[in-house]
Structures are given as C-alpha cells and as structure tokens.
Amino acid sequence: MTWDRRGGDRLIRVWIETVSTVTRARFEAVLQGSEGIELVEAPARADVVLREDLPHECAGLPTVVLSD
C-alpha cells in the first residue's frame, strides 16, 4: 500500500483480473470513485488483485476472489 500525498490517507492500488470484459466493467464501476482505491493498469503496480476465479498460482499479492 502507498500513501496518498494529498492527505496522508492510505491508497490501495487494485488490479482487476478477469476473462470477461463485462465482469471487469462491473468491478470497475463498483470501485471507481471509491475513496482510497486506485485502479492500476498492471499487476506489478497493485497492492491487491481482484479476480472472478481462484488463481492457479499464488503471485505473492493478496487476492480477493468474487464468485457466485
């Protein structure tokens, strides 16, 4: 996690990893505009990964899996 220089608050950088562009758009819609959340364009810049299924390998980042 990084510090947000604007106010000293915590900023969580999130990488969304999905196969479906529809699912990705839904995740983005929920997270965009959320205070303290920044969507990043590469997993190397992320603090946490948001996925729609279980990962085959652990990349070393905290991972959140949303499934039905």
All heavy atoms as a GROMACS GRO file, in nm:
protein
  530
    1MET      N    1   0.083  -0.117   0.000
    1MET     CA    2   0.000   0.000   0.000
    1MET      C    3   0.088   0.124   0.000
    1MET      O    4   0.200   0.121   0.049
    1MET     CB    5  -0.090   0.001   0.123
    1MET     CG    6  -0.204  -0.094   0.112
    1MET     SD    7  -0.312  -0.079   0.252
    1MET     CE    8  -0.314  -0.247   0.303
    2THR      N    9   0.036   0.228  -0.054
    2THR     CA   10   0.111   0.352  -0.062
    2THR      C   11   0.036   0.462   0.012
    2THR      O   12  -0.080   0.449   0.044
    2THR     CB   13   0.130   0.396  -0.208
    2THR    OG1   14   0.002   0.415  -0.265
    2THR    CG2   15   0.208   0.292  -0.287
    3TRP      N   16   0.108   0.569   0.034
    3TRP     CA   17   0.047   0.685   0.098
    3TRP      C   18  -0.002   0.780  -0.009
    3TRP      O   19   0.067   0.810  -0.104
    3TRP     CB   20   0.147   0.757   0.188
    3TRP     CG   21   0.180   0.678   0.308
    3TRP    CD1   22   0.290   0.600   0.326
    3TRP    CD2   23   0.103   0.667   0.426
    3TRP    NE1   24   0.286   0.540   0.448
    3TRP    CE2   25   0.172   0.579   0.512
    3TRP    CE3   26  -0.017   0.720   0.468
    3TRP    CZ2   27   0.124   0.545   0.637
    3TRP    CZ3   28  -0.064   0.687   0.594
    3TRP    CH2   29   0.006   0.600   0.677
    4ASP      N   30  -0.122   0.827   0.007
    4ASP     CA   31  -0.177   0.928  -0.081
    4ASP      C   32  -0.120   1.063  -0.038
    4ASP      O   33  -0.143   1.107   0.073
    4ASP     CB   34  -0.329   0.927  -0.070
    4ASP     CG   35  -0.395   1.027  -0.162
    4ASP    OD1   36  -0.325   1.097  -0.235
    4ASP    OD2   37  -0.518   1.031  -0.161
    5ARG      N   38  -0.046   1.126  -0.126
    5ARG     CA   39   0.021   1.251  -0.092
    5ARG      C   40  -0.076   1.366  -0.065
    5ARG      O   41  -0.041   1.463  -0.003
    5ARG     CB   42   0.116   1.290  -0.205
    5ARG     CG   43   0.230   1.194  -0.218
    5ARG     CD   44   0.323   1.237  -0.327
    5ARG     NE   45   0.422   1.132  -0.347
    5ARG     CZ   46   0.489   1.114  -0.456
    5ARG    NH1   47   0.469   1.194  -0.558
    5ARG    NH2   48   0.577   1.018  -0.466
    6ARG      N   49  -0.199   1.353  -0.114
    6ARG     CA   50  -0.296   1.462  -0.096
    6ARG      C   51  -0.335   1.480   0.050
    6ARG      O   52  -0.352   1.592   0.094
    6ARG     CB   53  -0.421   1.436  -0.179
    6ARG     CG   54  -0.395   1.442  -0.328
    6ARG     CD   55  -0.514   1.395  -0.404
    6ARG     NE   56  -0.520   1.250  -0.387
    6ARG     CZ   57  -0.621   1.175  -0.424
    6ARG    NH1   58  -0.727   1.229  -0.477
    6ARG    NH2   59  -0.618   1.045  -0.408
    7GLY      N   60  -0.351   1.373   0.123
    7GLY     CA   61  -0.399   1.390   0.260
    7GLY      C   62  -0.336   1.296   0.359
    7GLY      O   63  -0.375   1.294   0.474
    8GLY      N   64  -0.241   1.214   0.316
    8GLY     CA   65  -0.176   1.121   0.406
    8GLY      C   66  -0.257   0.995   0.432
    8GLY      O   67  -0.220   0.916   0.516
    9ASP      N   68  -0.369   0.978   0.363
    9ASP     CA   69  -0.451   0.858   0.382
    9ASP      C   70  -0.395   0.742   0.303
    9ASP      O   71  -0.319   0.759   0.209
    9ASP     CB   72  -0.596   0.885   0.335
    9ASP     CG   73  -0.663   0.992   0.418
    9ASP    OD1   74  -0.631   1.002   0.537
    9ASP    OD2   75  -0.746   1.064   0.362
   10ARG      N   76  -0.436   0.621   0.341
   10ARG     CA   77  -0.392   0.502   0.270
   10ARG      C   78  -0.460   0.494   0.135
   10ARG      O   79  -0.578   0.522   0.122
   10ARG     CB   80  -0.426   0.377   0.351
   10ARG     CG   81  -0.355   0.368   0.483
   10ARG     CD   82  -0.211   0.346   0.466
   10ARG     NE   83  -0.182   0.205   0.467
   10ARG     CZ   84  -0.064   0.157   0.495
   10ARG    NH1   85   0.034   0.236   0.525
   10ARG    NH2   86  -0.044   0.029   0.492
   11LEU      N   87  -0.383   0.454   0.034
   11LEU     CA   88  -0.434   0.436  -0.101
   11LEU      C   89  -0.409   0.292  -0.140
   11LEU      O   90  -0.295   0.245  -0.136
   11LEU     CB   91  -0.363   0.530  -0.198
   11LEU     CG   92  -0.409   0.527  -0.343
   11LEU    CD1   93  -0.553   0.575  -0.353
   11LEU    CD2   94  -0.319   0.616  -0.428
   12ILE      N   95  -0.512   0.218  -0.173
   12ILE     CA   96  -0.500   0.077  -0.211
   12ILE      C   97  -0.507   0.069  -0.363
   12ILE      O   98  -0.606   0.109  -0.423
   12ILE     CB   99  -0.610  -0.008  -0.147
   12ILE    CG1  100  -0.603   0.004   0.005
   12ILE    CG2  101  -0.598  -0.154  -0.192
   12ILE    CD1  102  -0.723  -0.057   0.076
   13ARG      N  103  -0.402   0.015  -0.422
   13ARG     CA  104  -0.396   0.000  -0.568
   13ARG      C  105  -0.448  -0.138  -0.605
   13ARG      O  106  -0.398  -0.238  -0.555
   13ARG     CB  107  -0.252   0.020  -0.617
   13ARG     CG  108  -0.200   0.159  -0.587
   13ARG     CD  109  -0.056   0.172  -0.620
   13ARG     NE  110   0.019   0.079  -0.535
   13ARG     CZ  111   0.150   0.063  -0.540
   13ARG    NH1  112   0.222   0.131  -0.626
   13ARG    NH2  113   0.209  -0.024  -0.461
   14VAL      N  114  -0.550  -0.143  -0.693
   14VAL     CA  115  -0.620  -0.267  -0.726
   14VAL      C  116  -0.602  -0.302  -0.873
   14VAL      O  117  -0.622  -0.217  -0.960
   14VAL     CB  118  -0.771  -0.255  -0.694
   14VAL    CG1  119  -0.845  -0.382  -0.732
   14VAL    CG2  120  -0.793  -0.222  -0.547
   15TRP      N  121  -0.565  -0.425  -0.899
   15TRP     CA  122  -0.559  -0.480  -1.034
   15TRP      C  123  -0.677  -0.575  -1.048
   15TRP      O  124  -0.698  -0.664  -0.964
   15TRP     CB  125  -0.429  -0.556  -1.055
   15TRP     CG  126  -0.427  -0.643  -1.176
   15TRP    CD1  127  -0.430  -0.780  -1.178
   15TRP    CD2  128  -0.421  -0.602  -1.313
   15TRP    NE1  129  -0.426  -0.825  -1.307
   15TRP    CE2  130  -0.421  -0.718  -1.393
   15TRP    CE3  131  -0.417  -0.479  -1.377
   15TRP    CZ2  132  -0.416  -0.714  -1.532
   15TRP    CZ3  133  -0.411  -0.474  -1.515
   15TRP    CH2  134  -0.411  -0.591  -1.590
   16ILE      N  135  -0.759  -0.555  -1.152
   16ILE     CA  136  -0.874  -0.643  -1.177
   16ILE      C  137  -0.834  -0.743  -1.284
   16ILE      O  138  -0.796  -0.705  -1.394
   16ILE     CB  139  -0.996  -0.561  -1.224
   16ILE    CG1  140  -1.036  -0.460  -1.116
   16ILE    CG2  141  -1.112  -0.655  -1.257
   16ILE    CD1  142  -1.143  -0.363  -1.160
   17GLU      N  143  -0.841  -0.871  -1.248
   17GLU     CA  144  -0.800  -0.978  -1.340
   17GLU      C  145  -0.921  -1.066  -1.370
   17GLU      O  146  -0.962  -1.147  -1.287
   17GLU     CB  147  -0.689  -1.060  -1.275
   17GLU     CG  148  -0.627  -1.160  -1.368
   17GLU     CD  149  -0.504  -1.222  -1.305
   17GLU    OE1  150  -0.414  -1.147  -1.263
   17GLU    OE2  151  -0.500  -1.345  -1.298
   18THR      N  152  -0.980  -1.045  -1.488
   18THR     CA  153  -1.096  -1.124  -1.529
   18THR      C  154  -1.082  -1.162  -1.675
   18THR      O  155  -1.009  -1.099  -1.750
   18THR     CB  156  -1.227  -1.046  -1.512
   18THR    OG1  157  -1.228  -0.938  -1.604
   18THR    CG2  158  -1.248  -0.996  -1.372
   19VAL      N  159  -1.154  -1.264  -1.715
   19VAL     CA  160  -1.159  -1.305  -1.855
   19VAL      C  161  -1.265  -1.222  -1.927
   19VAL      O  162  -1.248  -1.181  -2.040
   19VAL     CB  163  -1.191  -1.457  -1.866
   19VAL    CG1  164  -1.206  -1.497  -2.010
   19VAL    CG2  165  -1.084  -1.538  -1.797
   20SER      N  166  -1.373  -1.196  -1.859
   20SER     CA  167  -1.488  -1.128  -1.918
   20SER      C  168  -1.475  -0.977  -1.908
   20SER      O  169  -1.452  -0.922  -1.799
   20SER     CB  170  -1.615  -1.172  -1.844
   20SER     OG  171  -1.723  -1.088  -1.874
   21THR      N  172  -1.493  -0.908  -2.019
   21THR     CA  173  -1.491  -0.762  -2.017
   21THR      C  174  -1.613  -0.706  -1.943
   21THR      O  175  -1.605  -0.600  -1.883
   21THR     CB  176  -1.486  -0.704  -2.160
   21THR    OG1  177  -1.596  -0.755  -2.235
   21THR    CG2  178  -1.356  -0.741  -2.228
   22VAL      N  179  -1.723  -0.780  -1.945
   22VAL     CA  180  -1.843  -0.738  -1.874
   22VAL      C  181  -1.817  -0.742  -1.723
   22VAL      O  182  -1.850  -0.647  -1.650
   22VAL     CB  183  -1.964  -0.826  -1.911
   22VAL    CG1  184  -2.084  -0.796  -1.823
   22VAL    CG2  185  -1.999  -0.808  -2.058
   23THR      N  186  -1.758  -0.849  -1.675
   23THR     CA  187  -1.727  -0.861  -1.533
   23THR      C  188  -1.628  -0.753  -1.491
   23THR      O  189  -1.644  -0.691  -1.387
   23THR     CB  190  -1.670  -1.001  -1.501
   23THR    OG1  191  -1.767  -1.099  -1.539
   23THR    CG2  192  -1.638  -1.016  -1.354
   24ARG      N  193  -1.526  -0.731  -1.575
   24ARG     CA  194  -1.429  -0.626  -1.544
   24ARG      C  195  -1.498  -0.490  -1.533
   24ARG      O  196  -1.472  -0.414  -1.440
   24ARG     CB  197  -1.319  -0.622  -1.649
   24ARG     CG  198  -1.217  -0.513  -1.620
   24ARG     CD  199  -1.103  -0.512  -1.723
   24ARG     NE  200  -1.012  -0.407  -1.693
   24ARG     CZ  201  -0.916  -0.411  -1.602
   24ARG    NH1  202  -0.900  -0.519  -1.530
   24ARG    NH2  203  -0.837  -0.308  -1.581
   25ALA      N  204  -1.587  -0.460  -1.626
   25ALA     CA  205  -1.658  -0.332  -1.624
   25ALA      C  206  -1.742  -0.317  -1.497
   25ALA      O  207  -1.749  -0.208  -1.439
   25ALA     CB  208  -1.746  -0.319  -1.748
   26ARG      N  209  -1.802  -0.426  -1.452
   26ARG     CA  210  -1.881  -0.422  -1.329
   26ARG      C  211  -1.793  -0.396  -1.207
   26ARG      O  212  -1.828  -0.316  -1.120
   26ARG     CB  213  -1.960  -0.551  -1.312
   26ARG     CG  214  -2.073  -0.564  -1.410
   26ARG     CD  215  -2.146  -0.694  -1.392
   26ARG     NE  216  -2.253  -0.706  -1.490
   26ARG     CZ  217  -2.311  -0.819  -1.521
   26ARG    NH1  218  -2.273  -0.932  -1.463
   26ARG    NH2  219  -2.407  -0.822  -1.610
   27PHE      N  220  -1.680  -0.466  -1.199
   27PHE     CA  221  -1.586  -0.442  -1.089
   27PHE      C  222  -1.539  -0.297  -1.090
   27PHE      O  223  -1.532  -0.231  -0.987
   27PHE     CB  224  -1.466  -0.535  -1.098
   27PHE     CG  225  -1.493  -0.679  -1.060
   27PHE    CD1  226  -1.405  -0.778  -1.097
   27PHE    CD2  227  -1.604  -0.716  -0.986
   27PHE    CE1  228  -1.426  -0.911  -1.063
   27PHE    CE2  229  -1.627  -0.849  -0.951
   27PHE     CZ  230  -1.536  -0.946  -0.990
   28GLU      N  231  -1.504  -0.248  -1.209
   28GLU     CA  232  -1.458  -0.109  -1.221
   28GLU      C  233  -1.565  -0.011  -1.177
   28GLU      O  234  -1.536   0.087  -1.108
   28GLU     CB  235  -1.415  -0.078  -1.365
   28GLU     CG  236  -1.285  -0.142  -1.405
   28GLU     CD  237  -1.249  -0.119  -1.550
   28GLU    OE1  238  -1.335  -0.069  -1.628
   28GLU    OE2  239  -1.135  -0.150  -1.588
   29ALA      N  240  -1.690  -0.036  -1.215
   29ALA     CA  241  -1.800   0.053  -1.179
   29ALA      C  242  -1.817   0.062  -1.027
   29ALA      O  243  -1.847   0.169  -0.973
   29ALA     CB  244  -1.930   0.007  -1.245
   30VAL      N  245  -1.798  -0.050  -0.960
   30VAL     CA  246  -1.811  -0.052  -0.814
   30VAL      C  247  -1.694   0.023  -0.749
   30VAL      O  248  -1.714   0.098  -0.652
   30VAL     CB  249  -1.816  -0.197  -0.762
   30VAL    CG1  250  -1.803  -0.202  -0.611
   30VAL    CG2  251  -1.944  -0.265  -0.808
   31LEU      N  252  -1.574   0.006  -0.801
   31LEU     CA  253  -1.455   0.061  -0.736
   31LEU      C  254  -1.423   0.204  -0.776
   31LEU      O  255  -1.367   0.279  -0.695
   31LEU     CB  256  -1.334  -0.027  -0.766
   31LEU     CG  257  -1.341  -0.168  -0.707
   31LEU    CD1  258  -1.222  -0.250  -0.753
   31LEU    CD2  259  -1.349  -0.163  -0.556
   32GLN      N  260  -1.454   0.245  -0.898
   32GLN     CA  261  -1.422   0.380  -0.941
   32GLN      C  262  -1.496   0.481  -0.855
   32GLN      O  263  -1.614   0.467  -0.828
   32GLN     CB  264  -1.458   0.401  -1.089
   32GLN     CG  265  -1.358   0.336  -1.180
   32GLN     CD  266  -1.394   0.353  -1.327
   32GLN    OE1  267  -1.508   0.377  -1.362
   32GLN    NE2  268  -1.295   0.339  -1.411
   33GLY      N  269  -1.425   0.580  -0.816
   33GLY     CA  270  -1.484   0.682  -0.732
   33GLY      C  271  -1.482   0.648  -0.584
   33GLY      O  272  -1.520   0.729  -0.501
   34SER      N  273  -1.439   0.527  -0.551
   34SER     CA  274  -1.428   0.489  -0.410
   34SER      C  275  -1.305   0.556  -0.350
   34SER      O  276  -1.196   0.548  -0.405
   34SER     CB  277  -1.416   0.338  -0.395
   34SER     OG  278  -1.530   0.273  -0.442
   35GLU      N  279  -1.326   0.620  -0.239
   35GLU     CA  280  -1.216   0.688  -0.173
   35GLU      C  281  -1.112   0.586  -0.126
   35GLU      O  282  -1.147   0.483  -0.068
   35GLU     CB  283  -1.268   0.767  -0.053
   35GLU     CG  284  -1.167   0.860   0.005
   35GLU     CD  285  -1.229   0.951   0.109
   35GLU    OE1  286  -1.345   0.993   0.089
   35GLU    OE2  287  -1.162   0.978   0.208
   36GLY      N  288  -0.986   0.613  -0.154
   36GLY     CA  289  -0.878   0.525  -0.111
   36GLY      C  290  -0.848   0.410  -0.205
   36GLY      O  291  -0.764   0.327  -0.175
   37ILE      N  292  -0.917   0.403  -0.320
   37ILE     CA  293  -0.897   0.296  -0.417
   37ILE      C  294  -0.846   0.356  -0.547
   37ILE      O  295  -0.901   0.453  -0.597
   37ILE     CB  296  -1.027   0.219  -0.447
   37ILE    CG1  297  -1.086   0.158  -0.320
   37ILE    CG2  298  -1.006   0.114  -0.556
   37ILE    CD1  299  -1.007   0.043  -0.263
   38GLU      N  300  -0.741   0.297  -0.601
   38GLU     CA  301  -0.690   0.336  -0.733
   38GLU      C  302  -0.681   0.210  -0.819
   38GLU      O  303  -0.618   0.112  -0.779
   38GLU     CB  304  -0.551   0.399  -0.722
   38GLU     CG  305  -0.490   0.433  -0.855
   38GLU     CD  306  -0.347   0.482  -0.845
   38GLU    OE1  307  -0.288   0.476  -0.735
   38GLU    OE2  308  -0.294   0.525  -0.947
   39LEU      N  309  -0.744   0.213  -0.936
   39LEU     CA  310  -0.734   0.102  -1.030
   39LEU      C  311  -0.606   0.121  -1.109
   39LEU      O  312  -0.579   0.229  -1.159
   39LEU     CB  313  -0.855   0.099  -1.123
   39LEU     CG  314  -0.989   0.079  -1.054
   39LEU    CD1  315  -1.102   0.087  -1.155
   39LEU    CD2  316  -0.993  -0.052  -0.981
   40VAL      N  317  -0.526   0.013  -1.119
   40VAL     CA  318  -0.398   0.021  -1.189
   40VAL      C  319  -0.403  -0.060  -1.317
   40VAL      O  320  -0.486  -0.150  -1.333
   40VAL     CB  321  -0.280  -0.023  -1.100
   40VAL    CG1  322  -0.264   0.072  -0.982
   40VAL    CG2  323  -0.298  -0.165  -1.050
   41GLU      N  324  -0.313  -0.031  -1.409
   41GLU     CA  325  -0.311  -0.093  -1.541
   41GLU      C  326  -0.219  -0.214  -1.552
   41GLU      O  327  -0.209  -0.274  -1.658
   41GLU     CB  328  -0.270   0.012  -1.646
   41GLU     CG  329  -0.368   0.127  -1.656
   41GLU     CD  330  -0.507   0.083  -1.700
   41GLU    OE1  331  -0.517  -0.007  -1.786
   41GLU    OE2  332  -0.605   0.138  -1.647
   42ALA      N  333  -0.151  -0.249  -1.443
   42ALA     CA  334  -0.060  -0.364  -1.446
   42ALA      C  335  -0.054  -0.427  -1.307
   42ALA      O  336  -0.052  -0.356  -1.207
   42ALA     CB  337   0.079  -0.321  -1.490
   43PRO      N  338  -0.048  -0.560  -1.301
   43PRO     CA  339  -0.042  -0.625  -1.170
   43PRO      C  340   0.082  -0.590  -1.091
   43PRO      O  341   0.080  -0.592  -0.968
   43PRO     CB  342  -0.047  -0.775  -1.203
   43PRO     CG  343  -0.017  -0.786  -1.347
   43PRO     CD  344  -0.052  -0.656  -1.411
   44ALA      N  345   0.189  -0.553  -1.158
   44ALA     CA  346   0.312  -0.516  -1.088
   44ALA      C  347   0.295  -0.390  -1.004
   44ALA      O  348   0.371  -0.367  -0.910
   44ALA     CB  349   0.426  -0.497  -1.189
   45ARG      N  350   0.196  -0.308  -1.036
   45ARG     CA  351   0.171  -0.183  -0.963
   45ARG      C  352   0.066  -0.199  -0.854
   45ARG      O  353   0.035  -0.105  -0.782
   45ARG     CB  354   0.127  -0.074  -1.060
   45ARG     CG  355   0.233  -0.041  -1.163
   45ARG     CD  356   0.199   0.081  -1.244
   45ARG     NE  357   0.177   0.194  -1.153
   45ARG     CZ  358   0.089   0.290  -1.174
   45ARG    NH1  359   0.015   0.289  -1.281
   45ARG    NH2  360   0.075   0.388  -1.088
   46ALA      N  361   0.010  -0.320  -0.840
   46ALA     CA  362  -0.104  -0.342  -0.750
   46ALA      C  363  -0.062  -0.382  -0.609
   46ALA      O  364   0.043  -0.444  -0.589
   46ALA     CB  365  -0.194  -0.449  -0.808
   47ASP      N  366  -0.148  -0.347  -0.514
   47ASP     CA  367  -0.135  -0.395  -0.377
   47ASP      C  368  -0.221  -0.519  -0.356
   47ASP      O  369  -0.194  -0.600  -0.269
   47ASP     CB  370  -0.180  -0.287  -0.278
   47ASP     CG  371  -0.094  -0.163  -0.286
   47ASP    OD1  372   0.029  -0.176  -0.283
   47ASP    OD2  373  -0.152  -0.053  -0.296
   48VAL      N  374  -0.328  -0.530  -0.437
   48VAL     CA  375  -0.421  -0.641  -0.425
   48VAL      C  376  -0.479  -0.673  -0.562
   48VAL      O  377  -0.491  -0.585  -0.646
   48VAL     CB  378  -0.534  -0.609  -0.323
   48VAL    CG1  379  -0.622  -0.497  -0.371
   48VAL    CG2  380  -0.616  -0.732  -0.290
   49VAL      N  381  -0.511  -0.800  -0.583
   49VAL     CA  382  -0.570  -0.846  -0.710
   49VAL      C  383  -0.715  -0.885  -0.683
   49VAL      O  384  -0.744  -0.956  -0.587
   49VAL     CB  385  -0.494  -0.968  -0.767
   49VAL    CG1  386  -0.562  -1.020  -0.893
   49VAL    CG2  387  -0.350  -0.932  -0.794
   50LEU      N  388  -0.806  -0.838  -0.768
   50LEU     CA  389  -0.946  -0.874  -0.762
   50LEU      C  390  -0.974  -0.968  -0.879
   50LEU      O  391  -0.950  -0.932  -0.994
   50LEU     CB  392  -1.034  -0.749  -0.771
   50LEU     CG  393  -1.184  -0.768  -0.764
   50LEU    CD1  394  -1.225  -0.828  -0.631
   50LEU    CD2  395  -1.254  -0.635  -0.786
   51ARG      N  396  -1.024  -1.090  -0.849
   51ARG     CA  397  -1.044  -1.193  -0.952
   51ARG      C  398  -1.185  -1.247  -0.944
   51ARG      O  399  -1.251  -1.235  -0.843
   51ARG     CB  400  -0.948  -1.309  -0.930
   51ARG     CG  401  -0.802  -1.274  -0.941
   51ARG     CD  402  -0.718  -1.399  -0.914
   51ARG     NE  403  -0.762  -1.508  -0.999
   51ARG     CZ  404  -0.696  -1.551  -1.106
   51ARG    NH1  405  -0.584  -1.494  -1.140
   51ARG    NH2  406  -0.740  -1.651  -1.177
   52GLU      N  407  -1.224  -1.317  -1.053
   52GLU     CA  408  -1.355  -1.383  -1.055
   52GLU      C  409  -1.343  -1.534  -1.034
   52GLU      O  410  -1.444  -1.603  -1.026
   52GLU     CB  411  -1.426  -1.354  -1.186
   52GLU     CG  412  -1.353  -1.406  -1.307
   52GLU     CD  413  -1.418  -1.364  -1.438
   52GLU    OE1  414  -1.540  -1.347  -1.443
   52GLU    OE2  415  -1.343  -1.350  -1.536
   53ASP      N  416  -1.220  -1.585  -1.024
   53ASP     CA  417  -1.199  -1.728  -1.001
   53ASP      C  418  -1.071  -1.749  -0.921
   53ASP      O  419  -0.992  -1.657  -0.904
   53ASP     CB  420  -1.194  -1.806  -1.133
   53ASP     CG  421  -1.087  -1.756  -1.228
   53ASP    OD1  422  -1.008  -1.666  -1.190
   53ASP    OD2  423  -1.079  -1.805  -1.340
   54LEU      N  424  -1.052  -1.870  -0.872
   54LEU     CA  425  -0.932  -1.899  -0.794
   54LEU      C  426  -0.808  -1.900  -0.883
   54LEU      O  427  -0.812  -1.953  -0.994
   54LEU     CB  428  -0.945  -2.035  -0.725
   54LEU     CG  429  -1.051  -2.043  -0.616
   54LEU    CD1  430  -1.066  -2.188  -0.569
   54LEU    CD2  431  -1.016  -1.953  -0.500
   55PRO      N  432  -0.698  -1.842  -0.835
   55PRO     CA  433  -0.575  -1.842  -0.916
   55PRO      C  434  -0.512  -1.981  -0.918
   55PRO      O  435  -0.524  -2.058  -0.823
   55PRO     CB  436  -0.485  -1.743  -0.842
   55PRO     CG  437  -0.536  -1.740  -0.702
   55PRO     CD  438  -0.683  -1.771  -0.710
   56HIS      N  439  -0.446  -2.012  -1.029
   56HIS     CA  440  -0.375  -2.139  -1.040
   56HIS      C  441  -0.244  -2.135  -0.962
   56HIS      O  442  -0.198  -2.236  -0.912
   56HIS     CB  443  -0.347  -2.172  -1.187
   56HIS     CG  444  -0.472  -2.192  -1.265
   56HIS    ND1  445  -0.546  -2.308  -1.260
   56HIS    CD2  446  -0.540  -2.111  -1.350
   56HIS    CE1  447  -0.652  -2.298  -1.336
   56HIS    NE2  448  -0.651  -2.179  -1.393
   57GLU      N  449  -0.185  -2.017  -0.955
   57GLU     CA  450  -0.060  -1.999  -0.881
   57GLU      C  451  -0.072  -1.874  -0.796
   57GLU      O  452  -0.143  -1.781  -0.831
   57GLU     CB  453   0.057  -1.981  -0.978
   57GLU     CG  454   0.084  -2.102  -1.064
   57GLU     CD  455   0.200  -2.076  -1.160
   57GLU    OE1  456   0.277  -1.982  -1.137
   57GLU    OE2  457   0.212  -2.151  -1.256
   58CYS      N  458  -0.002  -1.874  -0.686
   58CYS     CA  459   0.000  -1.756  -0.599
   58CYS      C  460   0.108  -1.661  -0.648
   58CYS      O  461   0.223  -1.697  -0.656
   58CYS     CB  462   0.026  -1.799  -0.455
   58CYS     SG  463   0.028  -1.660  -0.342
   59ALA      N  464   0.068  -1.538  -0.680
   59ALA     CA  465   0.163  -1.439  -0.732
   59ALA      C  466   0.230  -1.360  -0.620
   59ALA      O  467   0.310  -1.273  -0.648
   59ALA     CB  468   0.091  -1.344  -0.828
   60GLY      N  469   0.196  -1.388  -0.497
   60GLY     CA  470   0.255  -1.316  -0.386
   60GLY      C  471   0.176  -1.193  -0.343
   60GLY      O  472   0.208  -1.132  -0.244
   61LEU      N  473   0.072  -1.157  -0.417
   61LEU     CA  474  -0.012  -1.044  -0.381
   61LEU      C  475  -0.137  -1.094  -0.310
   61LEU      O  476  -0.186  -1.202  -0.341
   61LEU     CB  477  -0.057  -0.967  -0.506
   61LEU     CG  478   0.045  -0.884  -0.579
   61LEU    CD1  479  -0.014  -0.830  -0.709
   61LEU    CD2  480   0.093  -0.770  -0.493
   62PRO      N  481  -0.190  -1.016  -0.216
   62PRO     CA  482  -0.321  -1.053  -0.161
   62PRO      C  483  -0.423  -1.061  -0.273
   62PRO      O  484  -0.424  -0.976  -0.363
   62PRO     CB  485  -0.351  -0.937  -0.065
   62PRO     CG  486  -0.219  -0.878  -0.032
   62PRO     CD  487  -0.135  -0.896  -0.157
   63THR      N  488  -0.506  -1.162  -0.271
   63THR     CA  489  -0.602  -1.184  -0.377
   63THR      C  490  -0.743  -1.197  -0.320
   63THR      O  491  -0.764  -1.270  -0.224
   63THR     CB  492  -0.567  -1.313  -0.457
   63THR    OG1  493  -0.436  -1.300  -0.508
   63THR    CG2  494  -0.665  -1.337  -0.570
   64VAL      N  495  -0.837  -1.124  -0.381
   64VAL     CA  496  -0.978  -1.132  -0.344
   64VAL      C  497  -1.050  -1.200  -0.459
   64VAL      O  498  -1.039  -1.157  -0.573
   64VAL     CB  499  -1.037  -0.992  -0.321
   64VAL    CG1  500  -1.187  -1.001  -0.290
   64VAL    CG2  501  -0.963  -0.920  -0.209
   65VAL      N  502  -1.122  -1.309  -0.429
   65VAL     CA  503  -1.196  -1.383  -0.532
   65VAL      C  504  -1.344  -1.361  -0.508
   65VAL      O  505  -1.395  -1.390  -0.399
   65VAL     CB  506  -1.163  -1.534  -0.529
   65VAL    CG1  507  -1.245  -1.608  -0.631
   65VAL    CG2  508  -1.015  -1.557  -0.549
   66LEU      N  509  -1.412  -1.307  -0.610
   66LEU     CA  510  -1.558  -1.288  -0.602
   66LEU      C  511  -1.622  -1.391  -0.695
   66LEU      O  512  -1.592  -1.396  -0.812
   66LEU     CB  513  -1.596  -1.147  -0.646
   66LEU     CG  514  -1.538  -1.036  -0.560
   66LEU    CD1  515  -1.576  -0.901  -0.617
   66LEU    CD2  516  -1.586  -1.048  -0.417
   67SER      N  517  -1.707  -1.475  -0.639
   67SER     CA  518  -1.766  -1.583  -0.716
   67SER      C  519  -1.911  -1.602  -0.672
   67SER      O  520  -1.949  -1.564  -0.562
   67SER     CB  521  -1.686  -1.711  -0.693
   67SER     OG  522  -1.741  -1.817  -0.763
   68ASP      N  523  -1.989  -1.662  -0.760
   68ASP     CA  524  -2.126  -1.690  -0.721
   68ASP      C  525  -2.145  -1.838  -0.692
   68ASP      O  526  -2.068  -1.920  -0.709
   68ASP     CB  527  -2.226  -1.644  -0.827
   68ASP     CG  528  -2.199  -1.706  -0.964
   68ASP    OD1  529  -2.105  -1.783  -0.980
   68ASP    OD2  530  -2.276  -1.673  -1.056
   0.00000   0.00000   0.00000
